[in-house]
């Protein structure tokens, strides 16, 4: 995931789903091209925070993958 001389970056995006484990797993799974450090779903606030680390190239790829899945699966008009 990291080449010699490449910097390591971290990103901690949050998504508007904290209850549906299938959706949470799909979003986190889409980030598997990088190091998935933590997935923390919060039922009360209906949010999930995903902690990722990797080289810039892999991190951007992971973030875009997670965003694509979130856009496909989440409808914030239904968010409570």
C-alpha positions in Angstrom: 0.0 0.0 0.0 3.0 2.3 0.3 6.0 2.6 -1.9 9.5 3.6 -0.7 9.7 7.3 -0.1 5.9 7.9 -0.3 4.2 9.8 2.5 1.5 8.3 4.6 -1.7 10.2 5.0 -4.8 9.7 7.1 -8.4 10.5 6.3 -11.4 10.3 8.6 -14.6 10.7 6.6 -18.0 10.3 8.1 -21.2 9.1 6.4 -24.9 9.6 7.2 -25.5 6.0 8.3 -24.9 4.6 11.7 -27.5 1.8 12.0 -27.6 -0.4 8.9 -24.6 -2.7 9.2 -24.9 -3.9 5.6 -24.6 -0.3 4.3 -21.8 0.5 6.7 -19.9 -2.6 5.7 -20.3 -1.8 2.0 -19.0 1.7 2.4 -16.0 0.5 4.5 -15.4 -2.4 2.1 -15.1 0.0 -0.8 -12.1 1.6 1.0 -10.2 -1.7 1.1 -7.5 -0.6 -1.3 -5.9 1.3 1.7 -5.5 0.5 5.4 -8.8 0.6 7.2 -7.9 1.6 10.7 -11.4 1.8 12.3 -15.1 1.9 11.6 -17.2 3.5 14.3 -20.9 3.6 13.8 -23.1 5.7 16.1 -26.7 4.6 16.4 -27.8 7.8 18.3 -26.5 10.2 15.7 -26.9 7.9 12.7 -23.3 8.5 11.5 -20.3 6.3 10.8 -16.7 7.5 10.9 -14.2 5.5 9.0 -10.5 6.0 9.6 -8.2 5.3 6.7 -4.4 5.5 6.1 -2.3 5.1 3.0 -0.3 6.7 0.3 -2.0 9.6 -1.5 -2.9 7.5 -4.5 -4.5 4.7 -2.6 -6.2 7.0 -0.1 -7.9 9.0 -2.9 -8.9 5.7 -4.6 -10.4 4.4 -1.3 -12.2 7.7 -0.6 -13.8 7.8 -4.0 -14.8 4.2 -3.8 -16.5 4.8 -0.4 -18.2 7.9 -1.8 -19.5 6.0 -4.8 -21.0 3.3 -2.6 -22.5 5.9 -0.2 -24.1 7.8 -3.1 -25.6 4.6 -4.4 -26.9 3.4 -1.1 -27.8 6.4 1.0 -30.8 8.7 0.7 -30.4 11.6 3.1 -34.0 12.6 2.6 -34.8 9.5 4.7 -32.1 10.2 7.3 -33.3 10.4 10.9 
